[in-house]
Amino acid sequence: MKVARTRVPNQCAFDEMVGANLQYMRKYRKISMQKVAEQIPFTFQQLQKYEKGKNTVSAYKLLKLCNIYKTNIAEIIKETFIETHQNSLTYTEEIKPVHVEHIDRQLNR
């Protein structure tokens, strides 16, 4: 007799959070589900289930996904991952390099 596996509520919430982080990074990197699925390999439907938190992603597959998205597991499993990533992008976009020649010209006017 086969026993059905069940997930506890905390595991479901964790899977949903990790899935949302994975989906965010896939879209940020502008990679289609099909392209990701071909690299792992599994179906894009399986990736869709991971991103929606319907299935738990194994550590091995999570590592492979993180390598594709150029991030690491320690970051992708943080609850604040998306917010932290967006804040780092905003910060770096606001800082524009200033060229010394430009400053010199303005001072010599």
NORPEWO-V991011 format. One record per residue. N is the residue number from 1. RES is the residue in three letters. PHI is phi as a letter, one per 20 degrees, with the letter a starting at -180 (* if undefined). Layout:
BEGIN
n->{N N}
res->{RES RES}
phi->{PHI PHI}
END
This chain:
BEGIN
n->{1 2 3 4 5 6 7 8 9 10 11 12 13 14 15 16 17 18 19 20 21 22 23 24 25 26 27 28 29 30 31 32 33 34 35 36 37 38 39 40 41 42 43 44 45 46 47 48 49 50 51 52 53 54 55 56 57 58 59 60 61 62 63 64 65 66 67 68 69 70 71 72 73 74 75 76 77 78 79 80 81 82 83 84 85 86 87 88 89 90 91 92 93 94 95 96 97 98 99 100 101 102 103 104 105 106 107 108 109}
res->{MET LYS VAL ALA ARG THR ARG VAL PRO ASN GLN CYS ALA PHE ASP GLU MET VAL GLY ALA ASN LEU GLN TYR MET ARG LYS TYR ARG LYS ILE SER MET GLN LYS VAL ALA GLU GLN ILE PRO PHE THR PHE GLN GLN LEU GLN LYS TYR GLU LYS GLY LYS ASN THR VAL SER ALA TYR LYS LEU LEU LYS LEU CYS ASN ILE TYR LYS THR ASN ILE ALA GLU ILE ILE LYS GLU THR PHE ILE GLU THR HIS GLN ASN SER LEU THR TYR THR GLU GLU ILE LYS PRO VAL HIS VAL GLU HIS ILE ASP ARG GLN LEU ASN ARG}
phi->{* e e f e c d f g f f f f f f f f f g f f f f g f f f f e l d f g f f f f f f f e b f f f f f g f f f e m f c e e f g f f f f f f f f f e l c c f g f f e e f e g f f f f f f f f f f f f f e d f d e g f f f g f f f e f}
END
